[in-house]
Amino acid sequence: MRILLTGKNGQVGWELSRALAPLGEVVAFGREELDLAVPDRIVSAVRTVRPDVIANAAAYTAVDRAESEPEAAHTINAVAAGILAEEAKRAGALLVHYSTDYVFDGAKNAPYVEEDPPNPLNAYGRSKLAGEYSIRAAGAPHLILRTSWVYAARGKNFFMTILRMLREKNPLRIVTDQIGAPTSAGALADATAELLRRYDTLALGKMSGTYHATAGGSTSWYGFAAQIAQLERAALPQMPPIVPIASSEYPLPAPRPKNSRLSNEKLLRRFGVKLPPWEVCLEACHARLRQGGPARES
Ligand SMILES: NC(=O)c1ccc[n+]([C@@H]2O[C@H](COP(=O)([O-])OP(=O)(O)OC[C@H]3O[C@@H](n4cnc5c(N)ncnc54)[C@H](OP(=O)(O)O)[C@@H]3O)[C@@H](O)[C@H]2O)c1
């Protein structure tokens, strides 16, 4: 199996490089080798590699910055995703693409299912939703995996930020009224590899569609921070307090949904694939970092 991977230096892309390697030949691109803002480059990369699978882990992920540069977010998250899908169709390849809980407004009082109507609150969510539409419109075999609250033992993310802040003296003020499932990039990449290991691309193409793929369970950002602190307790006996606050006390340019919970039932029912509970993924990620971390930092 030949796999074209985009976003190889991102959280998910990095983990996909590892997880997909045993499945065949992975031809991985970072932004410097394949800039998704340049349509011709996308076309020529796909036509040169002639992949069986395109795994698109590249995205414009700066949620707050997207409010002031929505066109840039749209170019990468919607236009480029659509071109990848058209090229996947032309090549007879399966497109595996990642989307987000931010396509929903968070008003539902239960976990979102795939069929719930989207209503993004911010520009990033709108660009990711437009990407979903372009992929479906292209008619390529595809899996759109919607995930949430992604972190890894490298790069910039909530997990790494909390680890740093716990080493500083100031109290941590963390939002408690947004609920979701922290999902490690490693567990998401492993689940992606599991799908490709269990089913051939033809079978996956027949089950084209949108699937929610987050770690199990849910918590608030405050609960996530508290669990990280718990794992650090042995190493850091003296920690600053963690203070729960409301989102309104921490205004950001992009509004976030209060309820980011996604039901993973469909992924389990269709494919028998399920990510571990978020606490288990967090412990594994923390252990990995403490054992020396991923091969290299970004
Ligand atoms: N992070 C989350 O909390 C979260 C939540 C839900 C869904 N998702 C989705 O999960 C997927 C993976 O996200 P992630 O967390 O791994 O994001 P990430 O760590 O920000 O990685 C995204 C990668 O895309 C690359 N990229 C950005 N613009 C590009 C361009 N014009 N051409 C080529 N590459 C470009 C970035 O390169 P640079 O390093 O050069 O910028 C980066 O390596 C995305 O589809 C994202 O929307 C993420």
The ligand as an SDF file (V2000), in Angstrom:
LIG
                    3D

 48 52  0  0  0  0  0  0  0  0999 V2000
   -5.4550   20.3340   17.2900 N   0  0  0  0  0  0  0  0  0  0  0  0
   -6.7210   20.0790   17.6660 C   0  0  0  0  0  0  0  0  0  0  0  0
   -7.1060   20.2970   18.8320 O   0  0  0  0  0  0  0  0  0  0  0  0
   -7.7100   19.4950   16.6820 C   0  0  0  0  0  0  0  0  0  0  0  0
   -9.0270   19.2810   17.0990 C   0  0  0  0  0  0  0  0  0  0  0  0
   -9.9350   18.7440   16.1910 C   0  0  0  0  0  0  0  0  0  0  0  0
   -9.5320   18.4390   14.9120 C   0  0  0  0  0  0  0  0  0  0  0  0
   -8.2480   18.6750   14.5280 N   0  0  0  0  0  0  0  0  0  0  0  0
   -7.8740   18.3590   13.1400 C   0  0  0  0  0  0  0  0  0  0  0  0
   -6.8970   17.3230   13.1700 O   0  0  0  0  0  0  0  0  0  0  0  0
   -6.0180   17.4620   12.0610 C   0  0  0  0  0  0  0  0  0  0  0  0
   -4.5800   17.4470   12.5490 C   0  0  0  0  0  0  0  0  0  0  0  0
   -4.3890   18.5520   13.4150 O   0  0  0  0  0  0  0  0  0  0  0  0
   -3.0920   18.7290   14.3220 P   0  0  0  0  0  0  0  0  0  0  0  0
   -3.5460   18.9280   15.7110 O   0  0  0  0  0  0  0  0  0  0  0  0
   -2.1120   17.6640   14.0050 O   0  0  0  0  0  0  0  0  0  0  0  0
   -2.5990   20.1320   13.7560 O   0  0  0  0  0  0  0  0  0  0  0  0
   -1.1340   20.7570   13.7690 P   0  0  0  0  0  0  0  0  0  0  0  0
   -0.3000   20.1310   14.8190 O   0  0  0  0  0  0  0  0  0  0  0  0
   -1.3350   22.2320   13.7780 O   0  0  0  0  0  0  0  0  0  0  0  0
   -0.5590   20.2980   12.3660 O   0  0  0  0  0  0  0  0  0  0  0  0
   -1.0430   20.8040   11.1630 C   0  0  0  0  0  0  0  0  0  0  0  0
    0.0600   20.7250   10.1630 C   0  0  0  0  0  0  0  0  0  0  0  0
   -0.4280   21.2800    8.9410 O   0  0  0  0  0  0  0  0  0  0  0  0
    0.6100   22.0150    8.3770 C   0  0  0  0  0  0  0  0  0  0  0  0
    0.1690   23.0610    7.4620 N   0  0  0  0  0  0  0  0  0  0  0  0
   -0.4320   24.2320    7.7480 C   0  0  0  0  0  0  0  0  0  0  0  0
   -0.5970   24.9480    6.6260 N   0  0  0  0  0  0  0  0  0  0  0  0
   -0.0910   24.2200    5.6150 C   0  0  0  0  0  0  0  0  0  0  0  0
    0.0720   24.4280    4.2290 C   0  0  0  0  0  0  0  0  0  0  0  0
   -0.3190   25.5800    3.6400 N   0  0  0  0  0  0  0  0  0  0  0  0
    0.6240   23.4560    3.4860 N   0  0  0  0  0  0  0  0  0  0  0  0
    1.0590   22.3200    4.0510 C   0  0  0  0  0  0  0  0  0  0  0  0
    0.9660   22.0650    5.3660 N   0  0  0  0  0  0  0  0  0  0  0  0
    0.3990   23.0120    6.1500 C   0  0  0  0  0  0  0  0  0  0  0  0
    1.3210   22.6470    9.5520 C   0  0  0  0  0  0  0  0  0  0  0  0
    2.6070   23.0330    9.1350 O   0  0  0  0  0  0  0  0  0  0  0  0
    3.4080   24.1680    9.9380 P   0  0  0  0  0  0  0  0  0  0  0  0
    3.9240   23.4650   11.1510 O   0  0  0  0  0  0  0  0  0  0  0  0
    4.4590   24.5610    8.9670 O   0  0  0  0  0  0  0  0  0  0  0  0
    2.4310   25.2520   10.2430 O   0  0  0  0  0  0  0  0  0  0  0  0
    1.3140   21.5150   10.5510 C   0  0  0  0  0  0  0  0  0  0  0  0
    2.4500   20.7020   10.4430 O   0  0  0  0  0  0  0  0  0  0  0  0
   -6.4280   18.7560   11.3600 C   0  0  0  0  0  0  0  0  0  0  0  0
   -7.2840   18.4540   10.3010 O   0  0  0  0  0  0  0  0  0  0  0  0
   -7.1990   19.5190   12.4240 C   0  0  0  0  0  0  0  0  0  0  0  0
   -8.1430   20.4100   11.8600 O   0  0  0  0  0  0  0  0  0  0  0  0
   -7.3150   19.1830   15.3890 C   0  0  0  0  0  0  0  0  0  0  0  0
  1  2  1  0
  2  3  2  0
  2  4  1  0
  4  5  1  0
  4 48  2  0
  5  6  2  0
  6  7  1  0
  7  8  2  0
  8  9  1  0
  8 48  1  0
  9 10  1  0
  9 46  1  0
 10 11  1  0
 11 12  1  0
 11 44  1  0
 12 13  1  0
 13 14  1  0
 14 15  2  0
 14 16  1  0
 14 17  1  0
 17 18  1  0
 18 19  2  0
 18 20  1  0
 18 21  1  0
 21 22  1  0
 22 23  1  0
 23 24  1  0
 23 42  1  0
 24 25  1  0
 25 26  1  0
 25 36  1  0
 26 27  1  0
 26 35  1  0
 27 28  2  0
 28 29  1  0
 29 30  1  0
 29 35  2  0
 30 31  1  0
 30 32  2  0
 32 33  1  0
 33 34  2  0
 34 35  1  0
 36 37  1  0
 36 42  1  0
 37 38  1  0
 38 39  2  0
 38 40  1  0
 38 41  1  0
 42 43  1  0
 44 45  1  0
 44 46  1  0
 46 47  1  0
M  CHG  2   8   1  16  -1
M  END
$$$$
